[in-house]
């Protein structure tokens, strides 16, 4: 599956057959950005915990330790 973000990155992820709540993969930040992440590759991990999707991204910084970005996404509930 391909994940495309609205802030300049995309990743191809897969999930292990036996695990429905996890997906991992690799991706790339857009080269048109003006940021420290411009054009960088990364590994990404998604885990579903209850109603929240947790993301951990490790960005390859080439000449140093990887940078970590963590995010939590929650589905908006409009009531029953």
PDB file of N, CA, C and O in Angstrom:
ATOM      1  N   UNK A   1       0.845  -1.158   0.000  1.00  0.00           N
ATOM      2  CA  UNK A   1       0.000   0.000   0.000  1.00  0.00           C
ATOM      3  C   UNK A   1       0.900   1.232   0.000  1.00  0.00           C
ATOM      4  O   UNK A   1       1.996   1.208   0.559  1.00  0.00           O
ATOM      5  N   UNK A   2       0.435   2.297  -0.623  1.00  0.00           N
ATOM      6  CA  UNK A   2       1.182   3.555  -0.646  1.00  0.00           C
ATOM      7  C   UNK A   2       0.497   4.568   0.262  1.00  0.00           C
ATOM      8  O   UNK A   2      -0.712   4.781   0.179  1.00  0.00           O
ATOM      9  N   UNK A   3       1.287   5.184   1.127  1.00  0.00           N
ATOM     10  CA  UNK A   3       0.802   6.250   2.006  1.00  0.00           C
ATOM     11  C   UNK A   3       1.335   7.557   1.438  1.00  0.00           C
ATOM     12  O   UNK A   3       2.541   7.705   1.240  1.00  0.00           O
ATOM     13  N   UNK A   4       0.440   8.507   1.175  1.00  0.00           N
ATOM     14  CA  UNK A   4       0.838   9.816   0.652  1.00  0.00           C
ATOM     15  C   UNK A   4       0.381  10.874   1.642  1.00  0.00           C
ATOM     16  O   UNK A   4      -0.812  10.995   1.922  1.00  0.00           O
ATOM     17  N   UNK A   5       1.325  11.637   2.170  1.00  0.00           N
ATOM     18  CA  UNK A   5       1.013  12.674   3.155  1.00  0.00           C
ATOM     19  C   UNK A   5       0.835  14.025   2.472  1.00  0.00           C
ATOM     20  O   UNK A   5       1.346  14.251   1.375  1.00  0.00           O
ATOM     21  N   UNK A   6       0.111  14.910   3.128  1.00  0.00           N
ATOM     22  CA  UNK A   6      -0.129  16.237   2.553  1.00  0.00           C
ATOM     23  C   UNK A   6       1.001  17.220   2.846  1.00  0.00           C
ATOM     24  O   UNK A   6       0.910  18.391   2.475  1.00  0.00           O
ATOM     25  N   UNK A   7       2.062  16.761   3.507  1.00  0.00           N
ATOM     26  CA  UNK A   7       3.178  17.655   3.820  1.00  0.00           C
ATOM     27  C   UNK A   7       4.484  17.266   3.129  1.00  0.00           C
ATOM     28  O   UNK A   7       5.558  17.672   3.572  1.00  0.00           O
ATOM     29  N   UNK A   8       4.404  16.479   2.043  1.00  0.00           N
ATOM     30  CA  UNK A   8       5.585  16.280   1.221  1.00  0.00           C
ATOM     31  C   UNK A   8       6.296  14.954   1.306  1.00  0.00           C
ATOM     32  O   UNK A   8       7.439  14.866   0.856  1.00  0.00           O
ATOM     33  N   UNK A   9       5.695  13.917   1.854  1.00  0.00           N
ATOM     34  CA  UNK A   9       6.345  12.619   1.850  1.00  0.00           C
ATOM     35  C   UNK A   9       5.370  11.541   1.413  1.00  0.00           C
ATOM     36  O   UNK A   9       4.152  11.707   1.468  1.00  0.00           O
ATOM     37  N   UNK A  10       5.950  10.429   0.976  1.00  0.00           N
ATOM     38  CA  UNK A  10       5.154   9.249   0.640  1.00  0.00           C
ATOM     39  C   UNK A  10       5.978   8.014   0.981  1.00  0.00           C
ATOM     40  O   UNK A  10       7.207   8.059   1.034  1.00  0.00           O
ATOM     41  N   UNK A  11       5.269   6.910   1.210  1.00  0.00           N
ATOM     42  CA  UNK A  11       5.952   5.669   1.590  1.00  0.00           C
ATOM     43  C   UNK A  11       5.172   4.476   1.069  1.00  0.00           C
ATOM     44  O   UNK A  11       3.950   4.530   0.934  1.00  0.00           O
ATOM     45  N   UNK A  12       5.875   3.418   0.784  1.00  0.00           N
ATOM     46  CA  UNK A  12       5.276   2.128   0.456  1.00  0.00           C
ATOM     47  C   UNK A  12       5.389   1.263   1.701  1.00  0.00           C
ATOM     48  O   UNK A  12       6.488   1.034   2.207  1.00  0.00           O
ATOM     49  N   UNK A  13       4.249   0.781   2.195  1.00  0.00           N
ATOM     50  CA  UNK A  13       4.243  -0.013   3.419  1.00  0.00           C
ATOM     51  C   UNK A  13       3.556  -1.341   3.176  1.00  0.00           C
ATOM     52  O   UNK A  13       2.720  -1.471   2.282  1.00  0.00           O
ATOM     53  N   UNK A  14       3.915  -2.313   3.976  1.00  0.00           N
ATOM     54  CA  UNK A  14       3.275  -3.624   3.966  1.00  0.00           C
ATOM     55  C   UNK A  14       3.011  -4.012   5.409  1.00  0.00           C
ATOM     56  O   UNK A  14       3.622  -3.476   6.334  1.00  0.00           O
ATOM     57  N   UNK A  15       2.106  -4.938   5.585  1.00  0.00           N
ATOM     58  CA  UNK A  15       1.851  -5.449   6.926  1.00  0.00           C
ATOM     59  C   UNK A  15       2.076  -6.954   6.925  1.00  0.00           C
ATOM     60  O   UNK A  15       1.749  -7.641   5.957  1.00  0.00           O
ATOM     61  N   UNK A  16       2.635  -7.458   8.016  1.00  0.00           N
ATOM     62  CA  UNK A  16       2.790  -8.914   8.115  1.00  0.00           C
ATOM     63  C   UNK A  16       1.418  -9.579   8.044  1.00  0.00           C
ATOM     64  O   UNK A  16       0.445  -9.028   8.559  1.00  0.00           O
ATOM     65  N   UNK A  17       1.321 -10.733   7.425  1.00  0.00           N
ATOM     66  CA  UNK A  17       0.030 -11.417   7.252  1.00  0.00           C
ATOM     67  C   UNK A  17      -0.678 -11.679   8.573  1.00  0.00           C
ATOM     68  O   UNK A  17      -1.905 -11.610   8.651  1.00  0.00           O
ATOM     69  N   UNK A  18       0.085 -11.974   9.598  1.00  0.00           N
ATOM     70  CA  UNK A  18      -0.525 -12.362  10.874  1.00  0.00           C
ATOM     71  C   UNK A  18      -0.830 -11.162  11.779  1.00  0.00           C
ATOM     72  O   UNK A  18      -1.417 -11.339  12.846  1.00  0.00           O
ATOM     73  N   UNK A  19      -0.444  -9.951  11.374  1.00  0.00           N
ATOM     74  CA  UNK A  19      -0.612  -8.782  12.236  1.00  0.00           C
ATOM     75  C   UNK A  19      -1.474  -7.747  11.521  1.00  0.00           C
ATOM     76  O   UNK A  19      -1.039  -7.153  10.534  1.00  0.00           O
ATOM     77  N   UNK A  20      -2.676  -7.529  12.005  1.00  0.00           N
ATOM     78  CA  UNK A  20      -3.600  -6.596  11.361  1.00  0.00           C
ATOM     79  C   UNK A  20      -3.390  -5.153  11.791  1.00  0.00           C
ATOM     80  O   UNK A  20      -3.894  -4.239  11.138  1.00  0.00           O
ATOM     81  N   UNK A  21      -2.654  -4.930  12.880  1.00  0.00           N
ATOM     82  CA  UNK A  21      -2.570  -3.583  13.445  1.00  0.00           C
ATOM     83  C   UNK A  21      -1.217  -2.905  13.208  1.00  0.00           C
ATOM     84  O   UNK A  21      -0.921  -1.892  13.842  1.00  0.00           O
ATOM     85  N   UNK A  22      -0.398  -3.445  12.311  1.00  0.00           N
ATOM     86  CA  UNK A  22       0.931  -2.883  12.084  1.00  0.00           C
ATOM     87  C   UNK A  22       1.289  -2.898  10.604  1.00  0.00           C
ATOM     88  O   UNK A  22       0.948  -3.829   9.875  1.00  0.00           O
ATOM     89  N   UNK A  23       1.993  -1.833  10.171  1.00  0.00           N
ATOM     90  CA  UNK A  23       2.519  -1.770   8.806  1.00  0.00           C
ATOM     91  C   UNK A  23       3.861  -1.057   8.846  1.00  0.00           C
ATOM     92  O   UNK A  23       4.037  -0.103   9.604  1.00  0.00           O
ATOM     93  N   UNK A  24       4.794  -1.509   8.044  1.00  0.00           N
ATOM     94  CA  UNK A  24       6.124  -0.895   7.997  1.00  0.00           C
ATOM     95  C   UNK A  24       6.545  -0.726   6.540  1.00  0.00           C
ATOM     96  O   UNK A  24       6.035  -1.401   5.646  1.00  0.00           O
ATOM     97  N   UNK A  25       7.489   0.192   6.325  1.00  0.00           N
ATOM     98  CA  UNK A  25       7.977   0.381   4.971  1.00  0.00           C
ATOM     99  C   UNK A  25       9.021   1.465   4.876  1.00  0.00           C
ATOM    100  O   UNK A  25       9.597   1.900   5.874  1.00  0.00           O
ATOM    101  N   UNK A  26       9.251   1.892   3.637  1.00  0.00           N
ATOM    102  CA  UNK A  26      10.250   2.922   3.368  1.00  0.00           C
ATOM    103  C   UNK A  26       9.613   3.997   2.497  1.00  0.00           C
ATOM    104  O   UNK A  26       8.638   3.758   1.784  1.00  0.00           O
ATOM    105  N   UNK A  27      10.199   5.190   2.581  1.00  0.00           N
ATOM    106  CA  UNK A  27       9.658   6.290   1.801  1.00  0.00           C
ATOM    107  C   UNK A  27      10.684   7.351   1.513  1.00  0.00           C
ATOM    108  O   UNK A  27      11.882   7.174   1.731  1.00  0.00           O
ATOM    109  N   UNK A  28      10.175   8.472   1.010  1.00  0.00           N
ATOM    110  CA  UNK A  28      11.043   9.553   0.554  1.00  0.00           C
ATOM    111  C   UNK A  28      10.332  10.887   0.749  1.00  0.00           C
ATOM    112  O   UNK A  28       9.142  11.013   0.460  1.00  0.00           O
ATOM    113  N   UNK A  29      11.068  11.880   1.242  1.00  0.00           N
ATOM    114  CA  UNK A  29      10.553  13.248   1.329  1.00  0.00           C
ATOM    115  C   UNK A  29      10.715  13.923  -0.021  1.00  0.00           C
ATOM    116  O   UNK A  29      11.692  13.671  -0.726  1.00  0.00           O
ATOM    117  N   UNK A  30       9.789  14.761  -0.383  1.00  0.00           N
ATOM    118  CA  UNK A  30       9.779  15.492  -1.647  1.00  0.00           C
ATOM    119  C   UNK A  30      11.036  16.352  -1.784  1.00  0.00           C
ATOM    120  O   UNK A  30      11.480  16.956  -0.808  1.00  0.00           O
ATOM    121  N   UNK A  31      11.599  16.412  -2.963  1.00  0.00           N
ATOM    122  CA  UNK A  31      12.800  17.214  -3.228  1.00  0.00           C
ATOM    123  C   UNK A  31      12.497  18.700  -3.379  1.00  0.00           C
ATOM    124  O   UNK A  31      13.423  19.510  -3.410  1.00  0.00           O
ATOM    125  N   UNK A  32      11.223  19.077  -3.474  1.00  0.00           N
ATOM    126  CA  UNK A  32      10.845  20.484  -3.639  1.00  0.00           C
ATOM    127  C   UNK A  32      10.723  21.230  -2.317  1.00  0.00           C
ATOM    128  O   UNK A  32      10.495  22.439  -2.315  1.00  0.00           O
ATOM    129  N   UNK A  33      10.870  20.534  -1.193  1.00  0.00           N
ATOM    130  CA  UNK A  33      10.727  21.175   0.115  1.00  0.00           C
ATOM    131  C   UNK A  33      11.952  22.008   0.459  1.00  0.00           C
ATOM    132  O   UNK A  33      13.037  21.774  -0.073  1.00  0.00           O
ATOM    133  N   UNK A  34      11.782  22.968   1.340  1.00  0.00           N
ATOM    134  CA  UNK A  34      12.915  23.736   1.869  1.00  0.00           C
ATOM    135  C   UNK A  34      12.993  23.441   3.359  1.00  0.00           C
ATOM    136  O   UNK A  34      12.547  24.233   4.188  1.00  0.00           O
ATOM    137  N   UNK A  35      13.561  22.299   3.681  1.00  0.00           N
ATOM    138  CA  UNK A  35      13.617  21.812   5.047  1.00  0.00           C
ATOM    139  C   UNK A  35      14.806  20.862   5.181  1.00  0.00           C
ATOM    140  O   UNK A  35      15.414  20.465   4.187  1.00  0.00           O
ATOM    141  N   UNK A  36      15.127  20.505   6.423  1.00  0.00           N
ATOM    142  CA  UNK A  36      16.229  19.560   6.640  1.00  0.00           C
ATOM    143  C   UNK A  36      15.884  18.176   6.113  1.00  0.00           C
ATOM    144  O   UNK A  36      16.781  17.347   5.958  1.00  0.00           O
ATOM    145  N   UNK A  37      14.619  17.900   5.835  1.00  0.00           N
ATOM    146  CA  UNK A  37      14.205  16.585   5.341  1.00  0.00           C
ATOM    147  C   UNK A  37      14.159  16.498   3.821  1.00  0.00           C
ATOM    148  O   UNK A  37      13.899  15.423   3.281  1.00  0.00           O
ATOM    149  N   UNK A  38      14.401  17.583   3.130  1.00  0.00           N
ATOM    150  CA  UNK A  38      14.292  17.637   1.673  1.00  0.00           C
ATOM    151  C   UNK A  38      15.059  16.497   1.007  1.00  0.00           C
ATOM    152  O   UNK A  38      16.268  16.359   1.191  1.00  0.00           O
ATOM    153  N   UNK A  39      14.346  15.685   0.236  1.00  0.00           N
ATOM    154  CA  UNK A  39      14.975  14.618  -0.534  1.00  0.00           C
ATOM    155  C   UNK A  39      15.478  13.438   0.270  1.00  0.00           C
ATOM    156  O   UNK A  39      16.131  12.557  -0.289  1.00  0.00           O
ATOM    157  N   UNK A  40      15.201  13.390   1.548  1.00  0.00           N
ATOM    158  CA  UNK A  40      15.727  12.311   2.405  1.00  0.00           C
ATOM    159  C   UNK A  40      14.858  11.059   2.335  1.00  0.00           C
ATOM    160  O   UNK A  40      13.643  11.131   2.151  1.00  0.00           O
ATOM    161  N   UNK A  41      15.511   9.916   2.485  1.00  0.00           N
ATOM    162  CA  UNK A  41      14.831   8.631   2.590  1.00  0.00           C
ATOM    163  C   UNK A  41      14.542   8.352   4.060  1.00  0.00           C
ATOM    164  O   UNK A  41      15.197   8.902   4.945  1.00  0.00           O
ATOM    165  N   UNK A  42      13.555   7.494   4.312  1.00  0.00           N
ATOM    166  CA  UNK A  42      13.224   7.159   5.695  1.00  0.00           C
ATOM    167  C   UNK A  42      12.588   5.781   5.787  1.00  0.00           C
ATOM    168  O   UNK A  42      12.108   5.230   4.796  1.00  0.00           O
ATOM    169  N   UNK A  43      12.595   5.243   6.989  1.00  0.00           N
ATOM    170  CA  UNK A  43      11.841   4.043   7.347  1.00  0.00           C
ATOM    171  C   UNK A  43      10.667   4.510   8.183  1.00  0.00           C
ATOM    172  O   UNK A  43      10.795   5.456   8.960  1.00  0.00           O
ATOM    173  N   UNK A  44       9.524   3.857   8.032  1.00  0.00           N
ATOM    174  CA  UNK A  44       8.341   4.271   8.770  1.00  0.00           C
ATOM    175  C   UNK A  44       7.626   3.046   9.322  1.00  0.00           C
ATOM    176  O   UNK A  44       7.619   1.977   8.712  1.00  0.00           O
ATOM    177  N   UNK A  45       7.025   3.232  10.495  1.00  0.00           N
ATOM    178  CA  UNK A  45       6.309   2.167  11.185  1.00  0.00           C
ATOM    179  C   UNK A  45       4.973   2.732  11.663  1.00  0.00           C
ATOM    180  O   UNK A  45       4.940   3.778  12.312  1.00  0.00           O
ATOM    181  N   UNK A  46       3.878   2.052  11.350  1.00  0.00           N
ATOM    182  CA  UNK A  46       2.545   2.443  11.797  1.00  0.00           C
ATOM    183  C   UNK A  46       1.991   1.337  12.689  1.00  0.00           C
ATOM    184  O   UNK A  46       2.079   0.154  12.359  1.00  0.00           O
ATOM    185  N   UNK A  47       1.414   1.742  13.832  1.00  0.00           N
ATOM    186  CA  UNK A  47       0.788   0.782  14.744  1.00  0.00           C
ATOM    187  C   UNK A  47      -0.557   1.345  15.169  1.00  0.00           C
ATOM    188  O   UNK A  47      -0.644   2.497  15.593  1.00  0.00           O
ATOM    189  N   UNK A  48      -1.604   0.541  15.058  1.00  0.00           N
ATOM    190  CA  UNK A  48      -2.939   0.937  15.484  1.00  0.00           C
ATOM    191  C   UNK A  48      -3.118   0.534  16.938  1.00  0.00           C
ATOM    192  O   UNK A  48      -3.013  -0.642  17.286  1.00  0.00           O
ATOM    193  N   UNK A  49      -3.391   1.523  17.786  1.00  0.00           N
ATOM    194  CA  UNK A  49      -3.627   1.284  19.218  1.00  0.00           C
ATOM    195  C   UNK A  49      -4.984   1.875  19.563  1.00  0.00           C
ATOM    196  O   UNK A  49      -5.120   3.089  19.716  1.00  0.00           O
ATOM    197  N   UNK A  50      -5.981   1.021  19.683  1.00  0.00           N
ATOM    198  CA  UNK A  50      -7.337   1.493  19.926  1.00  0.00           C
ATOM    199  C   UNK A  50      -7.825   2.281  18.723  1.00  0.00           C
ATOM    200  O   UNK A  50      -7.818   1.772  17.602  1.00  0.00           O
ATOM    201  N   UNK A  51      -8.252   3.529  18.948  1.00  0.00           N
ATOM    202  CA  UNK A  51      -8.741   4.389  17.865  1.00  0.00           C
ATOM    203  C   UNK A  51      -7.648   5.300  17.320  1.00  0.00           C
ATOM    204  O   UNK A  51      -7.931   6.183  16.510  1.00  0.00           O
ATOM    205  N   UNK A  52      -6.414   5.104  17.746  1.00  0.00           N
ATOM    206  CA  UNK A  52      -5.320   5.983  17.320  1.00  0.00           C
ATOM    207  C   UNK A  52      -4.280   5.232  16.489  1.00  0.00           C
ATOM    208  O   UNK A  52      -3.945   4.080  16.769  1.00  0.00           O
ATOM    209  N   UNK A  53      -3.780   5.919  15.460  1.00  0.00           N
ATOM    210  CA  UNK A  53      -2.726   5.384  14.611  1.00  0.00           C
ATOM    211  C   UNK A  53      -1.419   6.082  14.985  1.00  0.00           C
ATOM    212  O   UNK A  53      -1.293   7.297  14.837  1.00  0.00           O
ATOM    213  N   UNK A  54      -0.453   5.310  15.469  1.00  0.00           N
ATOM    214  CA  UNK A  54       0.843   5.848  15.878  1.00  0.00           C
ATOM    215  C   UNK A  54       1.850   5.639  14.756  1.00  0.00           C
ATOM    216  O   UNK A  54       1.953   4.546  14.199  1.00  0.00           O
ATOM    217  N   UNK A  55       2.596   6.700  14.426  1.00  0.00           N
ATOM    218  CA  UNK A  55       3.604   6.634  13.370  1.00  0.00           C
ATOM    219  C   UNK A  55       4.968   6.995  13.956  1.00  0.00           C
ATOM    220  O   UNK A  55       5.096   7.953  14.718  1.00  0.00           O
ATOM    221  N   UNK A  56       5.972   6.220  13.592  1.00  0.00           N
ATOM    222  CA  UNK A  56       7.358   6.548  13.913  1.00  0.00           C
ATOM    223  C   UNK A  56       8.151   6.518  12.617  1.00  0.00           C
ATOM    224  O   UNK A  56       8.164   5.514  11.905  1.00  0.00           O
ATOM    225  N   UNK A  57       8.813   7.633  12.318  1.00  0.00           N
ATOM    226  CA  UNK A  57       9.596   7.769  11.088  1.00  0.00           C
ATOM    227  C   UNK A  57      11.058   8.014  11.464  1.00  0.00           C
ATOM    228  O   UNK A  57      11.358   8.899  12.266  1.00  0.00           O
ATOM    229  N   UNK A  58      11.955   7.237  10.888  1.00  0.00           N
ATOM    230  CA  UNK A  58      13.396   7.420  11.088  1.00  0.00           C
ATOM    231  C   UNK A  58      13.995   7.908   9.776  1.00  0.00           C
ATOM    232  O   UNK A  58      14.048   7.173   8.790  1.00  0.00           O
ATOM    233  N   UNK A  59      14.450   9.170   9.779  1.00  0.00           N
ATOM    234  CA  UNK A  59      14.949   9.803   8.558  1.00  0.00           C
ATOM    235  C   UNK A  59      16.464   9.618   8.470  1.00  0.00           C
ATOM    236  O   UNK A  59      17.189   9.934   9.412  1.00  0.00           O
ATOM    237  N   UNK A  60      16.933   9.107   7.339  1.00  0.00           N
ATOM    238  CA  UNK A  60      18.360   8.916   7.085  1.00  0.00           C
ATOM    239  C   UNK A  60      19.018  10.283   6.873  1.00  0.00           C
ATOM    240  O   UNK A  60      18.702  10.983   5.911  1.00  0.00           O
ATOM    241  N   UNK A  61      19.930  10.660   7.771  1.00  0.00           N
ATOM    242  CA  UNK A  61      20.604  11.955   7.687  1.00  0.00           C
ATOM    243  C   UNK A  61      21.989  11.843   7.049  1.00  0.00           C
ATOM    244  O   UNK A  61      22.747  12.812   7.048  1.00  0.00           O
ATOM    245  N   UNK A  62      22.319  10.689   6.516  1.00  0.00           N
ATOM    246  CA  UNK A  62      23.574  10.413   5.802  1.00  0.00           C
ATOM    247  C   UNK A  62      24.824  10.593   6.674  1.00  0.00           C
ATOM    248  O   UNK A  62      25.529   9.612   6.911  1.00  0.00           O
ATOM    249  N   UNK A  63      25.118  11.771   7.145  1.00  0.00           N
ATOM    250  CA  UNK A  63      26.348  12.014   7.918  1.00  0.00           C
ATOM    251  C   UNK A  63      26.089  12.184   9.409  1.00  0.00           C
ATOM    252  O   UNK A  63      26.776  12.961  10.072  1.00  0.00           O
ATOM    253  N   UNK A  64      25.132  11.486   9.926  1.00  0.00           N
ATOM    254  CA  UNK A  64      24.825  11.598  11.345  1.00  0.00           C
ATOM    255  C   UNK A  64      23.749  10.609  11.732  1.00  0.00           C
ATOM    256  O   UNK A  64      23.277   9.826  10.908  1.00  0.00           O
ATOM    257  N   UNK A  65      23.368  10.652  12.992  1.00  0.00           N
ATOM    258  CA  UNK A  65      22.325   9.730  13.435  1.00  0.00           C
ATOM    259  C   UNK A  65      20.986  10.057  12.784  1.00  0.00           C
ATOM    260  O   UNK A  65      20.742  11.208  12.423  1.00  0.00           O
ATOM    261  N   UNK A  66      20.120   9.067  12.631  1.00  0.00           N
ATOM    262  CA  UNK A  66      18.811   9.337  12.024  1.00  0.00           C
ATOM    263  C   UNK A  66      17.980  10.266  12.902  1.00  0.00           C
ATOM    264  O   UNK A  66      18.099  10.254  14.127  1.00  0.00           O
ATOM    265  N   UNK A  67      17.145  11.063  12.264  1.00  0.00           N
ATOM    266  CA  UNK A  67      16.201  11.930  12.976  1.00  0.00           C
ATOM    267  C   UNK A  67      14.886  11.170  13.113  1.00  0.00           C
ATOM    268  O   UNK A  67      14.446  10.496  12.182  1.00  0.00           O
ATOM    269  N   UNK A  68      14.270  11.287  14.278  1.00  0.00           N
ATOM    270  CA  UNK A  68      13.014  10.596  14.535  1.00  0.00           C
ATOM    271  C   UNK A  68      11.854  11.587  14.545  1.00  0.00           C
ATOM    272  O   UNK A  68      11.925  12.640  15.179  1.00  0.00           O
ATOM    273  N   UNK A  69      10.797  11.236  13.840  1.00  0.00           N
ATOM    274  CA  UNK A  69       9.547  12.002  13.874  1.00  0.00           C
ATOM    275  C   UNK A  69       8.467  11.039  14.326  1.00  0.00           C
ATOM    276  O   UNK A  69       8.303   9.960  13.756  1.00  0.00           O
ATOM    277  N   UNK A  70       7.723  11.442  15.365  1.00  0.00           N
ATOM    278  CA  UNK A  70       6.614  10.636  15.858  1.00  0.00           C
ATOM    279  C   UNK A  70       5.329  11.432  15.734  1.00  0.00           C
ATOM    280  O   UNK A  70       5.316  12.647  15.930  1.00  0.00           O
ATOM    281  N   UNK A  71       4.243  10.733  15.407  1.00  0.00           N
ATOM    282  CA  UNK A  71       2.939  11.390  15.296  1.00  0.00           C
ATOM    283  C   UNK A  71       1.856  10.404  15.715  1.00  0.00           C
ATOM    284  O   UNK A  71       2.013   9.188  15.597  1.00  0.00           O
ATOM    285  N   UNK A  72       0.753  10.961  16.207  1.00  0.00           N
ATOM    286  CA  UNK A  72      -0.414  10.164  16.557  1.00  0.00           C
ATOM    287  C   UNK A  72      -1.614  10.765  15.832  1.00  0.00           C
ATOM    288  O   UNK A  72      -1.871  11.966  15.924  1.00  0.00           O
ATOM    289  N   UNK A  73      -2.334   9.928  15.118  1.00  0.00           N
ATOM    290  CA  UNK A  73      -3.503  10.358  14.361  1.00  0.00           C
ATOM    291  C   UNK A  73      -4.740   9.734  14.989  1.00  0.00           C
ATOM    292  O   UNK A  73      -4.738   8.567  15.381  1.00  0.00           O
ATOM    293  N   UNK A  74      -5.794  10.534  15.075  1.00  0.00           N
ATOM    294  CA  UNK A  74      -7.033  10.026  15.650  1.00  0.00           C
ATOM    295  C   UNK A  74      -8.185  10.349  14.718  1.00  0.00           C
ATOM    296  O   UNK A  74      -8.272  11.453  14.180  1.00  0.00           O
ATOM    297  N   UNK A  75      -9.052   9.398  14.535  1.00  0.00           N
ATOM    298  CA  UNK A  75     -10.216   9.586  13.672  1.00  0.00           C
ATOM    299  C   UNK A  75     -11.202  10.530  14.354  1.00  0.00           C
ATOM    300  O   UNK A  75     -11.469  10.393  15.548  1.00  0.00           O
ATOM    301  N   UNK A  76     -11.731  11.464  13.619  1.00  0.00           N
ATOM    302  CA  UNK A  76     -12.737  12.388  14.147  1.00  0.00           C
ATOM    303  C   UNK A  76     -14.051  11.643  14.276  1.00  0.00           C
ATOM    304  O   UNK A  76     -14.474  10.952  13.350  1.00  0.00           O
ATOM    305  N   UNK A  77     -14.697  11.782  15.426  1.00  0.00           N
ATOM    306  CA  UNK A  77     -15.960  11.109  15.670  1.00  0.00           C
ATOM    307  C   UNK A  77     -17.084  12.112  15.586  1.00  0.00           C
ATOM    308  O   UNK A  77     -17.063  13.121  16.291  1.00  0.00           O
ATOM    309  N   UNK A  78     -18.067  11.860  14.741  1.00  0.00           N
ATOM    310  CA  UNK A  78     -19.182  12.773  14.556  1.00  0.00           C
ATOM    311  C   UNK A  78     -20.433  12.332  15.313  1.00  0.00           C
ATOM    312  O   UNK A  78     -21.503  12.902  15.097  1.00  0.00           O
ATOM    313  N   UNK A  79     -20.334  11.352  16.177  1.00  0.00           N
ATOM    314  CA  UNK A  79     -21.490  10.897  16.934  1.00  0.00           C
ATOM    315  C   UNK A  79     -22.192   9.727  16.247  1.00  0.00           C
ATOM    316  O   UNK A  79     -21.835   9.327  15.139  1.00  0.00           O
ATOM    317  N   UNK A  80     -23.188   9.198  16.927  1.00  0.00           N
ATOM    318  CA  UNK A  80     -23.861   8.012  16.398  1.00  0.00           C
ATOM    319  C   UNK A  80     -25.096   8.373  15.602  1.00  0.00           C
ATOM    320  O   UNK A  80     -25.778   7.487  15.087  1.00  0.00           O
TER     321      UNK A  80
END
